C-alpha cells in the first residue's frame, strides 16, 4: 500500500535538506536521491489526465514539467514505463 501525496510531502519536510517539489504531483513522488525528489513519469501523466486528454497530458508533461529547470535541485522524472 502506497502513501498518499500529503504524507509524502510531510515526510520530505521532516527530512534533512531542502527539497524542491513539483506542484500538483505529490502522488507521483517515488523517492529521493541526495537532496533531489524523484517522480514517476507514469504517475505524473496520470495526474495530468485528471484534467486533460492523454495526448495533451503527455505533451504538457514533456514541455512544461520535464522541460522546467529550477536550479541544481530540480526534481528528476524517471521513465518508469520502460520497465513496468
C-alpha positions, 0 to 999 in steps of 0.5 A, a space after each residue: 500500500 502506497 502513501 498518499 501525496 500529503 504524507 509524502 510531502 510531510 515526510 520530505 519536510 521532516 527530512 534533512 535538506 531542502 527539497 524542491 517539489 513539483 506542484 500538483 504531483 505529490 502522488 507521483 513522488 517515488 523517492 529521493 536521491 541526495 537532496 533531489 525528489 524523484 517522480 514517476 513519469 507514469 504517475 505524473 501523466 496520470 495526474 495530468 489526465 485528471 484534467 486533460 486528454 492523454 495526448 495533451 497530458 503527455 505533451 504538457 508533461 514533456 514541455 512544461 514539467 520535464 522541460 522546467 529547470 529550477 536550479 541544481 535541485 530540480 526534481 528528476 522524472 524517471 521513465 518508469 514505463 520502460 520497465 513496468 
